[in-house]
């Protein structure tokens, strides 16, 4: 997964934009800012070991 740049873990949130701004403000390194994808909005960041972590907000219907 690491070599293929696939996230090692995924966390769900109610507002990915708010969490993105908060974590970025504290020095988190994002490889992808919040982006709308099918039925959700996601952002991807690196943890302290270089693994990718995905933060996901599911679409509300």
PDB file of N, CA, C and O in Angstrom, chain B, residues numbered from 101:
ATOM      1  N   UNK B 101       0.826  -1.191   0.000  1.00  0.00           N
ATOM      2  CA  UNK B 101       0.000   0.000   0.000  1.00  0.00           C
ATOM      3  C   UNK B 101       0.873   1.258   0.000  1.00  0.00           C
ATOM      4  O   UNK B 101       0.580   2.229  -0.698  1.00  0.00           O
ATOM      5  N   UNK B 102       1.942   1.225   0.789  1.00  0.00           N
ATOM      6  CA  UNK B 102       2.825   2.383   0.882  1.00  0.00           C
ATOM      7  C   UNK B 102       3.425   2.710  -0.484  1.00  0.00           C
ATOM      8  O   UNK B 102       3.415   3.865  -0.911  1.00  0.00           O
ATOM      9  N   UNK B 103       3.948   1.688  -1.168  1.00  0.00           N
ATOM     10  CA  UNK B 103       4.588   1.900  -2.465  1.00  0.00           C
ATOM     11  C   UNK B 103       3.597   2.345  -3.533  1.00  0.00           C
ATOM     12  O   UNK B 103       3.982   2.999  -4.503  1.00  0.00           O
ATOM     13  N   UNK B 104       2.321   1.996  -3.363  1.00  0.00           N
ATOM     14  CA  UNK B 104       1.296   2.376  -4.334  1.00  0.00           C
ATOM     15  C   UNK B 104       0.590   3.675  -3.951  1.00  0.00           C
ATOM     16  O   UNK B 104      -0.378   4.073  -4.599  1.00  0.00           O
ATOM     17  N   UNK B 105       1.070   4.331  -2.906  1.00  0.00           N
ATOM     18  CA  UNK B 105       0.493   5.596  -2.416  1.00  0.00           C
ATOM     19  C   UNK B 105      -0.983   5.449  -2.036  1.00  0.00           C
ATOM     20  O   UNK B 105      -1.789   6.351  -2.266  1.00  0.00           O
ATOM     21  N   UNK B 106      -1.317   4.308  -1.455  1.00  0.00           N
ATOM     22  CA  UNK B 106      -2.681   4.065  -0.974  1.00  0.00           C
ATOM     23  C   UNK B 106      -2.743   4.382   0.513  1.00  0.00           C
ATOM     24  O   UNK B 106      -1.823   4.023   1.247  1.00  0.00           O
ATOM     25  N   UNK B 107      -3.800   5.045   0.980  1.00  0.00           N
ATOM     26  CA  UNK B 107      -3.919   5.340   2.406  1.00  0.00           C
ATOM     27  C   UNK B 107      -3.920   4.072   3.250  1.00  0.00           C
ATOM     28  O   UNK B 107      -4.560   3.079   2.903  1.00  0.00           O
ATOM     29  N   UNK B 108      -3.189   4.123   4.371  1.00  0.00           N
ATOM     30  CA  UNK B 108      -3.099   2.994   5.293  1.00  0.00           C
ATOM     31  C   UNK B 108      -4.290   2.957   6.246  1.00  0.00           C
ATOM     32  O   UNK B 108      -4.614   1.907   6.802  1.00  0.00           O
ATOM     33  N   UNK B 109      -4.935   4.097   6.430  1.00  0.00           N
ATOM     34  CA  UNK B 109      -6.081   4.183   7.340  1.00  0.00           C
ATOM     35  C   UNK B 109      -7.018   5.277   6.854  1.00  0.00           C
ATOM     36  O   UNK B 109      -6.624   6.171   6.105  1.00  0.00           O
ATOM     37  N   UNK B 110      -8.272   5.187   7.297  1.00  0.00           N
ATOM     38  CA  UNK B 110      -9.274   6.184   6.926  1.00  0.00           C
ATOM     39  C   UNK B 110     -10.050   6.571   8.179  1.00  0.00           C
ATOM     40  O   UNK B 110     -10.460   5.713   8.960  1.00  0.00           O
ATOM     41  N   UNK B 111     -10.241   7.858   8.355  1.00  0.00           N
ATOM     42  CA  UNK B 111     -11.042   8.375   9.452  1.00  0.00           C
ATOM     43  C   UNK B 111     -12.208   9.163   8.875  1.00  0.00           C
ATOM     44  O   UNK B 111     -12.057   9.872   7.880  1.00  0.00           O
ATOM     45  N   UNK B 112     -13.357   9.037   9.497  1.00  0.00           N
ATOM     46  CA  UNK B 112     -14.554   9.742   9.039  1.00  0.00           C
ATOM     47  C   UNK B 112     -14.778  10.988   9.892  1.00  0.00           C
ATOM     48  O   UNK B 112     -14.476  11.002  11.085  1.00  0.00           O
ATOM     49  N   UNK B 113     -15.309  12.025   9.267  1.00  0.00           N
ATOM     50  CA  UNK B 113     -15.577  13.291   9.926  1.00  0.00           C
ATOM     51  C   UNK B 113     -16.887  13.872   9.410  1.00  0.00           C
ATOM     52  O   UNK B 113     -17.373  13.486   8.347  1.00  0.00           O
ATOM     53  N   UNK B 114     -17.445  14.791  10.166  1.00  0.00           N
ATOM     54  CA  UNK B 114     -18.652  15.484   9.721  1.00  0.00           C
ATOM     55  C   UNK B 114     -18.330  16.677   8.831  1.00  0.00           C
ATOM     56  O   UNK B 114     -19.189  17.144   8.083  1.00  0.00           O
ATOM     57  N   UNK B 115     -17.070  17.182   8.907  1.00  0.00           N
ATOM     58  CA  UNK B 115     -16.686  18.349   8.107  1.00  0.00           C
ATOM     59  C   UNK B 115     -15.196  18.266   7.783  1.00  0.00           C
ATOM     60  O   UNK B 115     -14.358  18.706   8.571  1.00  0.00           O
ATOM     61  N   UNK B 116     -14.877  17.710   6.641  1.00  0.00           N
ATOM     62  CA  UNK B 116     -13.479  17.515   6.260  1.00  0.00           C
ATOM     63  C   UNK B 116     -12.759  18.847   6.066  1.00  0.00           C
ATOM     64  O   UNK B 116     -11.563  18.930   6.348  1.00  0.00           O
ATOM     65  N   UNK B 117     -13.434  19.880   5.599  1.00  0.00           N
ATOM     66  CA  UNK B 117     -12.784  21.184   5.382  1.00  0.00           C
ATOM     67  C   UNK B 117     -12.321  21.787   6.710  1.00  0.00           C
ATOM     68  O   UNK B 117     -11.205  22.297   6.799  1.00  0.00           O
ATOM     69  N   UNK B 118     -13.156  21.733   7.728  1.00  0.00           N
ATOM     70  CA  UNK B 118     -12.795  22.262   9.048  1.00  0.00           C
ATOM     71  C   UNK B 118     -11.610  21.485   9.623  1.00  0.00           C
ATOM     72  O   UNK B 118     -10.671  22.082  10.150  1.00  0.00           O
ATOM     73  N   UNK B 119     -11.652  20.156   9.522  1.00  0.00           N
ATOM     74  CA  UNK B 119     -10.559  19.339  10.037  1.00  0.00           C
ATOM     75  C   UNK B 119      -9.267  19.568   9.248  1.00  0.00           C
ATOM     76  O   UNK B 119      -8.180  19.587   9.825  1.00  0.00           O
ATOM     77  N   UNK B 120      -9.385  19.737   7.949  1.00  0.00           N
ATOM     78  CA  UNK B 120      -8.228  20.038   7.100  1.00  0.00           C
ATOM     79  C   UNK B 120      -7.561  21.339   7.559  1.00  0.00           C
ATOM     80  O   UNK B 120      -6.346  21.378   7.757  1.00  0.00           O
ATOM     81  N   UNK B 121      -8.340  22.383   7.723  1.00  0.00           N
ATOM     82  CA  UNK B 121      -7.790  23.680   8.145  1.00  0.00           C
ATOM     83  C   UNK B 121      -7.135  23.582   9.524  1.00  0.00           C
ATOM     84  O   UNK B 121      -6.064  24.147   9.745  1.00  0.00           O
ATOM     85  N   UNK B 122      -7.773  22.870  10.445  1.00  0.00           N
ATOM     86  CA  UNK B 122      -7.238  22.722  11.796  1.00  0.00           C
ATOM     87  C   UNK B 122      -5.916  21.956  11.774  1.00  0.00           C
ATOM     88  O   UNK B 122      -4.935  22.390  12.380  1.00  0.00           O
ATOM     89  N   UNK B 123      -5.888  20.822  11.080  1.00  0.00           N
ATOM     90  CA  UNK B 123      -4.668  20.008  11.048  1.00  0.00           C
ATOM     91  C   UNK B 123      -3.545  20.694  10.269  1.00  0.00           C
ATOM     92  O   UNK B 123      -2.384  20.628  10.673  1.00  0.00           O
ATOM     93  N   UNK B 124      -3.879  21.345   9.170  1.00  0.00           N
ATOM     94  CA  UNK B 124      -2.873  22.068   8.377  1.00  0.00           C
ATOM     95  C   UNK B 124      -2.270  23.198   9.206  1.00  0.00           C
ATOM     96  O   UNK B 124      -1.068  23.454   9.138  1.00  0.00           O
ATOM     97  N   UNK B 125      -3.108  23.868   9.985  1.00  0.00           N
ATOM     98  CA  UNK B 125      -2.635  24.932  10.854  1.00  0.00           C
ATOM     99  C   UNK B 125      -1.687  24.453  11.938  1.00  0.00           C
ATOM    100  O   UNK B 125      -0.914  25.235  12.491  1.00  0.00           O
ATOM    101  N   UNK B 126      -1.751  23.175  12.234  1.00  0.00           N
ATOM    102  CA  UNK B 126      -0.854  22.587  13.245  1.00  0.00           C
ATOM    103  C   UNK B 126       0.330  21.869  12.617  1.00  0.00           C
ATOM    104  O   UNK B 126       1.074  21.171  13.305  1.00  0.00           O
ATOM    105  N   UNK B 127       0.504  22.039  11.309  1.00  0.00           N
ATOM    106  CA  UNK B 127       1.693  21.523  10.643  1.00  0.00           C
ATOM    107  C   UNK B 127       1.541  20.210   9.905  1.00  0.00           C
ATOM    108  O   UNK B 127       2.538  19.658   9.437  1.00  0.00           O
ATOM    109  N   UNK B 128       0.323  19.685   9.782  1.00  0.00           N
ATOM    110  CA  UNK B 128       0.129  18.433   9.040  1.00  0.00           C
ATOM    111  C   UNK B 128       0.476  18.646   7.570  1.00  0.00           C
ATOM    112  O   UNK B 128       0.197  19.701   7.001  1.00  0.00           O
ATOM    113  N   UNK B 129       1.088  17.631   6.966  1.00  0.00           N
ATOM    114  CA  UNK B 129       1.469  17.693   5.559  1.00  0.00           C
ATOM    115  C   UNK B 129       0.454  16.911   4.725  1.00  0.00           C
ATOM    116  O   UNK B 129       0.409  15.682   4.778  1.00  0.00           O
ATOM    117  N   UNK B 130      -0.348  17.627   3.966  1.00  0.00           N
ATOM    118  CA  UNK B 130      -1.369  17.016   3.125  1.00  0.00           C
ATOM    119  C   UNK B 130      -0.826  16.764   1.728  1.00  0.00           C
ATOM    120  O   UNK B 130      -0.152  17.616   1.148  1.00  0.00           O
ATOM    121  N   UNK B 131      -1.126  15.589   1.195  1.00  0.00           N
ATOM    122  CA  UNK B 131      -0.758  15.286  -0.177  1.00  0.00           C
ATOM    123  C   UNK B 131      -1.919  15.592  -1.120  1.00  0.00           C
ATOM    124  O   UNK B 131      -1.741  15.685  -2.334  1.00  0.00           O
ATOM    125  N   UNK B 132      -3.120  15.748  -0.538  1.00  0.00           N
ATOM    126  CA  UNK B 132      -4.295  16.124  -1.327  1.00  0.00           C
ATOM    127  C   UNK B 132      -5.236  16.939  -0.441  1.00  0.00           C
ATOM    128  O   UNK B 132      -5.712  16.431   0.574  1.00  0.00           O
ATOM    129  N   UNK B 133      -5.511  18.185  -0.802  1.00  0.00           N
ATOM    130  CA  UNK B 133      -6.476  18.974  -0.037  1.00  0.00           C
ATOM    131  C   UNK B 133      -7.881  18.407  -0.242  1.00  0.00           C
ATOM    132  O   UNK B 133      -8.072  17.528  -1.083  1.00  0.00           O
ATOM    133  N   UNK B 134      -8.867  18.897   0.515  1.00  0.00           N
ATOM    134  CA  UNK B 134     -10.228  18.386   0.359  1.00  0.00           C
ATOM    135  C   UNK B 134     -10.687  18.414  -1.101  1.00  0.00           C
ATOM    136  O   UNK B 134     -10.537  19.411  -1.806  1.00  0.00           O
ATOM    137  N   UNK B 135     -11.245  17.291  -1.519  1.00  0.00           N
ATOM    138  CA  UNK B 135     -11.685  17.137  -2.903  1.00  0.00           C
ATOM    139  C   UNK B 135     -12.989  16.361  -2.919  1.00  0.00           C
ATOM    140  O   UNK B 135     -13.137  15.362  -2.216  1.00  0.00           O
ATOM    141  N   UNK B 136     -13.939  16.829  -3.730  1.00  0.00           N
ATOM    142  CA  UNK B 136     -15.198  16.100  -3.906  1.00  0.00           C
ATOM    143  C   UNK B 136     -14.964  14.899  -4.801  1.00  0.00           C
ATOM    144  O   UNK B 136     -14.430  15.021  -5.903  1.00  0.00           O
ATOM    145  N   UNK B 137     -15.373  13.737  -4.312  1.00  0.00           N
ATOM    146  CA  UNK B 137     -15.337  12.497  -5.088  1.00  0.00           C
ATOM    147  C   UNK B 137     -16.723  11.863  -4.983  1.00  0.00           C
ATOM    148  O   UNK B 137     -17.597  12.406  -4.307  1.00  0.00           O
ATOM    149  N   UNK B 138     -16.931  10.759  -5.621  1.00  0.00           N
ATOM    150  CA  UNK B 138     -18.242  10.128  -5.628  1.00  0.00           C
ATOM    151  C   UNK B 138     -18.765   9.893  -4.219  1.00  0.00           C
ATOM    152  O   UNK B 138     -18.168   9.138  -3.452  1.00  0.00           O
ATOM    153  N   UNK B 139     -19.858  10.525  -3.881  1.00  0.00           N
ATOM    154  CA  UNK B 139     -20.585  10.367  -2.611  1.00  0.00           C
ATOM    155  C   UNK B 139     -19.795  10.756  -1.369  1.00  0.00           C
ATOM    156  O   UNK B 139     -20.176  10.382  -0.259  1.00  0.00           O
ATOM    157  N   UNK B 140     -18.692  11.508  -1.531  1.00  0.00           N
ATOM    158  CA  UNK B 140     -17.948  11.945  -0.360  1.00  0.00           C
ATOM    159  C   UNK B 140     -16.979  13.068  -0.727  1.00  0.00           C
ATOM    160  O   UNK B 140     -16.815  13.429  -1.893  1.00  0.00           O
ATOM    161  N   UNK B 141     -16.347  13.601   0.312  1.00  0.00           N
ATOM    162  CA  UNK B 141     -15.273  14.580   0.153  1.00  0.00           C
ATOM    163  C   UNK B 141     -14.111  14.015   0.957  1.00  0.00           C
ATOM    164  O   UNK B 141     -14.291  13.592   2.098  1.00  0.00           O
ATOM    165  N   UNK B 142     -12.912  14.008   0.362  1.00  0.00           N
ATOM    166  CA  UNK B 142     -11.764  13.412   1.044  1.00  0.00           C
ATOM    167  C   UNK B 142     -10.567  14.353   1.024  1.00  0.00           C
ATOM    168  O   UNK B 142     -10.464  15.243   0.180  1.00  0.00           O
ATOM    169  N   UNK B 143      -9.669  14.134   1.974  1.00  0.00           N
ATOM    170  CA  UNK B 143      -8.363  14.771   2.009  1.00  0.00           C
ATOM    171  C   UNK B 143      -7.385  13.692   2.456  1.00  0.00           C
ATOM    172  O   UNK B 143      -7.759  12.770   3.180  1.00  0.00           O
ATOM    173  N   UNK B 144      -6.132  13.808   2.023  1.00  0.00           N
ATOM    174  CA  UNK B 144      -5.127  12.807   2.370  1.00  0.00           C
ATOM    175  C   UNK B 144      -3.898  13.517   2.938  1.00  0.00           C
ATOM    176  O   UNK B 144      -3.421  14.504   2.379  1.00  0.00           O
ATOM    177  N   UNK B 145      -3.398  12.997   4.056  1.00  0.00           N
ATOM    178  CA  UNK B 145      -2.226  13.550   4.698  1.00  0.00           C
ATOM    179  C   UNK B 145      -1.241  12.455   5.044  1.00  0.00           C
ATOM    180  O   UNK B 145      -1.592  11.275   5.047  1.00  0.00           O
ATOM    181  N   UNK B 146      -0.006  12.840   5.335  1.00  0.00           N
ATOM    182  CA  UNK B 146       1.033  11.901   5.763  1.00  0.00           C
ATOM    183  C   UNK B 146       1.104  11.914   7.278  1.00  0.00           C
ATOM    184  O   UNK B 146       0.994  12.967   7.906  1.00  0.00           O
ATOM    185  N   UNK B 147       1.293  10.709   7.874  1.00  0.00           N
ATOM    186  CA  UNK B 147       1.547  10.683   9.306  1.00  0.00           C
ATOM    187  C   UNK B 147       3.042  10.866   9.526  1.00  0.00           C
ATOM    188  O   UNK B 147       3.782  11.088   8.567  1.00  0.00           O
ATOM    189  N   UNK B 148       3.495  10.778  10.760  1.00  0.00           N
ATOM    190  CA  UNK B 148       4.906  11.047  11.060  1.00  0.00           C
ATOM    191  C   UNK B 148       5.857   9.999  10.500  1.00  0.00           C
ATOM    192  O   UNK B 148       7.066  10.226  10.465  1.00  0.00           O
ATOM    193  N   UNK B 149       5.335   8.849  10.060  1.00  0.00           N
ATOM    194  CA  UNK B 149       6.159   7.790   9.450  1.00  0.00           C
ATOM    195  C   UNK B 149       6.076   7.805   7.930  1.00  0.00           C
ATOM    196  O   UNK B 149       6.706   6.979   7.270  1.00  0.00           O
ATOM    197  N   UNK B 150       5.298   8.744   7.360  1.00  0.00           N
ATOM    198  CA  UNK B 150       5.152   8.834   5.918  1.00  0.00           C
ATOM    199  C   UNK B 150       3.990   8.052   5.347  1.00  0.00           C
ATOM    200  O   UNK B 150       3.754   8.093   4.139  1.00  0.00           O
ATOM    201  N   UNK B 151       3.249   7.330   6.200  1.00  0.00           N
ATOM    202  CA  UNK B 151       2.066   6.617   5.729  1.00  0.00           C
ATOM    203  C   UNK B 151       0.966   7.616   5.387  1.00  0.00           C
ATOM    204  O   UNK B 151       0.888   8.687   5.989  1.00  0.00           O
ATOM    205  N   UNK B 152       0.130   7.272   4.437  1.00  0.00           N
ATOM    206  CA  UNK B 152      -0.967   8.150   4.053  1.00  0.00           C
ATOM    207  C   UNK B 152      -2.213   7.830   4.871  1.00  0.00           C
ATOM    208  O   UNK B 152      -2.542   6.666   5.099  1.00  0.00           O
ATOM    209  N   UNK B 153      -2.895   8.878   5.305  1.00  0.00           N
ATOM    210  CA  UNK B 153      -4.133   8.772   6.067  1.00  0.00           C
ATOM    211  C   UNK B 153      -5.201   9.550   5.320  1.00  0.00           C
ATOM    212  O   UNK B 153      -4.985  10.701   4.939  1.00  0.00           O
ATOM    213  N   UNK B 154      -6.348   8.929   5.111  1.00  0.00           N
ATOM    214  CA  UNK B 154      -7.453   9.585   4.414  1.00  0.00           C
ATOM    215  C   UNK B 154      -8.493  10.052   5.419  1.00  0.00           C
ATOM    216  O   UNK B 154      -8.889   9.302   6.311  1.00  0.00           O
ATOM    217  N   UNK B 155      -8.929  11.282   5.271  1.00  0.00           N
ATOM    218  CA  UNK B 155     -10.016  11.838   6.080  1.00  0.00           C
ATOM    219  C   UNK B 155     -11.216  11.977   5.152  1.00  0.00           C
ATOM    220  O   UNK B 155     -11.121  12.609   4.100  1.00  0.00           O
ATOM    221  N   UNK B 156     -12.350  11.385   5.543  1.00  0.00           N
ATOM    222  CA  UNK B 156     -13.504  11.268   4.654  1.00  0.00           C
ATOM    223  C   UNK B 156     -14.748  11.869   5.272  1.00  0.00           C
ATOM    224  O   UNK B 156     -15.044  11.639   6.445  1.00  0.00           O
ATOM    225  N   UNK B 157     -15.471  12.635   4.484  1.00  0.00           N
ATOM    226  CA  UNK B 157     -16.798  13.150   4.850  1.00  0.00           C
ATOM    227  C   UNK B 157     -17.784  12.568   3.859  1.00  0.00           C
ATOM    228  O   UNK B 157     -17.714  12.852   2.663  1.00  0.00           O
ATOM    229  N   UNK B 158     -18.697  11.760   4.353  1.00  0.00           N
ATOM    230  CA  UNK B 158     -19.703  11.162   3.473  1.00  0.00           C
ATOM    231  C   UNK B 158     -20.741  12.199   3.073  1.00  0.00           C
ATOM    232  O   UNK B 158     -21.100  13.066   3.870  1.00  0.00           O
ATOM    233  N   UNK B 159     -21.216  12.110   1.850  1.00  0.00           N
ATOM    234  CA  UNK B 159     -22.243  13.033   1.356  1.00  0.00           C
ATOM    235  C   UNK B 159     -23.539  12.819   2.108  1.00  0.00           C
ATOM    236  O   UNK B 159     -23.888  11.687   2.443  1.00  0.00           O
ATOM    237  N   UNK B 160     -24.237  13.873   2.369  1.00  0.00           N
ATOM    238  CA  UNK B 160     -25.566  13.794   3.010  1.00  0.00           C
ATOM    239  C   UNK B 160     -26.616  13.892   1.931  1.00  0.00           C
ATOM    240  O   UNK B 160     -26.616  14.841   1.148  1.00  0.00           O
ATOM    241  N   UNK B 161     -27.498  12.938   1.880  1.00  0.00           N
ATOM    242  CA  UNK B 161     -28.524  12.909   0.851  1.00  0.00           C
ATOM    243  C   UNK B 161     -29.752  13.613   1.293  1.00  0.00           C
ATOM    244  O   UNK B 161     -30.725  13.686   0.544  1.00  0.00           O
TER     245      UNK B 161
END
